């Protein structure tokens, strides 16, 4: 499942442009990581600091989306604090989570 980095709508597989806003979507690579709840916040912080992430999606064991974090250029500090607090709450409830990372290919 891939989402538009501009409007957040789900994209049709193999789409070159978002059907809702027209944003070009070619060149988006998706990676998935399975982590325990103890490692969730640390792994997301590491991904954020890598800097080439468009979106981070947190899913539970059953594949339900728990948190969807769009990454914009210049997102730092106070803007990320509520997201990280939500991650801490998710980590307290879920045992294992899947982190889906969308990156734009270079």
C-alpha positions as CSV (number, residue, x, y, z in Angstrom):
1,X,0.0,0.0,0.0
2,X,1.6,3.3,-1.1
3,X,0.2,6.7,-0.3
4,X,0.6,10.1,-2.1
5,X,3.2,12.2,-0.4
6,X,1.2,15.4,-1.1
7,X,-2.4,14.5,-0.3
8,X,-2.1,11.3,1.6
9,X,-4.6,9.3,-0.5
10,X,-3.9,5.7,-1.3
11,X,-2.3,5.2,-4.8
12,X,-3.3,2.8,-7.5
13,X,-0.6,0.2,-8.0
14,X,1.9,1.1,-10.8
15,X,0.5,4.7,-10.9
16,X,2.8,7.4,-12.2
17,X,0.6,10.2,-10.8
18,X,-1.8,10.6,-7.9
19,X,-5.4,10.3,-9.2
20,X,-6.5,12.9,-6.6
21,X,-4.0,15.7,-6.7
22,X,-1.8,15.0,-9.8
23,X,1.4,14.7,-7.8
24,X,4.1,12.6,-9.6
25,X,4.7,9.4,-7.7
26,X,7.2,7.5,-9.8
27,X,10.3,6.6,-8.0
28,X,8.9,5.8,-4.5
29,X,10.5,2.9,-2.8
30,X,8.8,1.1,0.1
31,X,10.6,-0.7,2.8
32,X,9.2,-2.7,5.8
33,X,10.7,-3.4,9.1
34,X,9.3,-5.5,11.9
35,X,10.3,-4.3,15.4
36,X,9.3,-5.0,19.0
37,X,7.5,-2.4,20.9
38,X,10.6,-1.6,22.9
39,X,12.6,-0.7,19.7
40,X,9.8,1.2,18.0
41,X,10.6,4.8,19.0
42,X,14.3,4.4,18.6
43,X,13.9,2.9,15.1
44,X,11.6,5.7,14.0
45,X,14.0,8.3,15.3
46,X,16.8,6.7,13.3
47,X,14.7,6.7,10.1
48,X,13.7,10.4,10.6
49,X,17.4,11.4,11.0
50,X,18.3,9.7,7.7
51,X,16.5,12.5,6.0
52,X,15.3,10.9,2.8
53,X,12.0,9.5,4.1
54,X,8.6,10.7,2.7
55,X,6.3,8.9,5.0
56,X,6.4,6.5,7.9
57,X,3.5,4.2,8.6
58,X,3.2,2.1,11.8
59,X,1.0,-1.1,11.6
60,X,0.1,-3.7,14.2
61,X,0.4,-7.5,14.0
62,X,-2.8,-7.7,11.9
63,X,-1.7,-5.1,9.4
64,X,-4.0,-2.3,10.7
65,X,-2.5,1.2,10.3
66,X,-1.9,2.7,13.8
67,X,-0.1,5.8,12.9
68,X,0.7,7.5,9.6
69,X,3.4,10.2,9.7
70,X,4.0,12.3,6.6
71,X,7.5,13.7,6.5
72,X,7.9,17.2,5.1
73,X,11.1,19.1,4.4
74,X,12.3,20.8,7.6
75,X,10.3,18.7,10.1
76,X,12.2,18.9,13.4
77,X,11.9,19.2,17.1
78,X,8.6,20.5,18.4
79,X,6.7,19.2,15.3
80,X,7.9,15.6,15.9
81,X,7.2,15.6,19.7
82,X,3.5,14.7,19.4
83,X,4.3,12.0,16.9
84,X,6.9,10.4,19.2
85,X,4.6,10.6,22.1
86,X,2.0,8.7,20.1
87,X,4.7,6.1,19.2
88,X,5.4,5.6,22.9
89,X,1.7,5.0,23.5
90,X,1.5,2.5,20.6
91,X,4.6,0.8,22.0
92,X,2.9,0.3,25.3
93,X,-0.1,-1.4,23.7
94,X,1.3,-3.4,20.8
95,X,3.8,-6.2,21.1
96,X,5.2,-6.2,17.6
97,X,4.8,-3.5,14.9
98,X,5.7,-3.2,11.3
99,X,7.2,0.1,10.1
100,X,6.6,0.9,6.5
101,X,8.9,3.5,5.1
102,X,8.4,5.3,1.8
103,X,11.4,6.9,0.2
104,X,11.8,8.7,-3.1
105,X,14.4,6.9,-5.3
106,X,17.3,9.0,-6.4
